[in-house]
Amino acid sequence: MLASITPLGERSRGFSWRWTALAFALGAVAAGTVGGAVGGAVGSLAPAGAWRTIAALVVLVGAVSLDATSLGRRLPSSRRQVNEDWLARYRGWVYGLAFGAQLGAGLATIVTSAAIYAAAAGAVLCGTVAGGAAVGAAFGLTRALSLLPARTARDGAGLIRLHTALGRLDVAARRLVVAGEIVGAMVLIGGLA
């Protein structure tokens, strides 16, 4: 996905990377917010109580156990990706918005980390529309920020450097996700104490 929306790619299609990236970010945050709000609304149907915090802790421990091991490489997931044919068919802001919305929704494309499922469960376990929307918005913003490294790919050499850097960062990124899940679990444990 990052290789599709770069300054080099957008210039080659006659579009502005900034506008496409802005549309991508708006789509990701909006879809995350709406999806989280729906999850929060569903969660509000269940009774309140400490069980929500315990359930969220169980979800995070499960996410850590998957993401920190090879088990996470076999998550149940759709095989669907964003449609790259749109790059030649639509304006940059159109596919930027659509790609962002699909990735901001979280479960609409290939799931590569249990943290995505944990975020969806977190929105439901908030038990309120506002809480779920906040979780979803944070998730969508995180997905939107994933496009930032692509801003350096202004020519062929920049595109190669981008791919090289992303390949090197894969293990560190996975560790950062696990660290975030652990911090979240620790915060929940602190709330139970």
Number of C-alpha atoms within 10 A of each C-alpha: 14 16 15 12 23 28 24 23 20 21 14 10 13 11 16 19 22 15 16 24 27 18 23 30 27 21 28 32 27 22 26 33 28 20 26 33 26 20 26 28 22 18 22 17 11 12 10 12 9 10 11 18 18 16 14 22 23 14 21 28 18 16 23 24 15 19 22 18 10 9 11 18 14 12 15 11 13 11 9 11 14 17 11 12 9 15 17 10 10 11 16 25 20 18 25 25 22 21 26 31 26 20 27 32 27 23 16 16 17 16 22 16 21 26 24 16 17 21 22 22 21 27 30 29 25 26 23 21 23 17 21 32 27 20 26 32 24 19 26 30 21 16 21 23 13 12 19 11 14 23 18 15 21 16 14 11 10 17 21 13 14 20 16 11 12 16 11 11 12 11 10 12 12 15 15 12 18 23 14 15 23 17 13 16 21 14 12 16 13 9 10 11 5
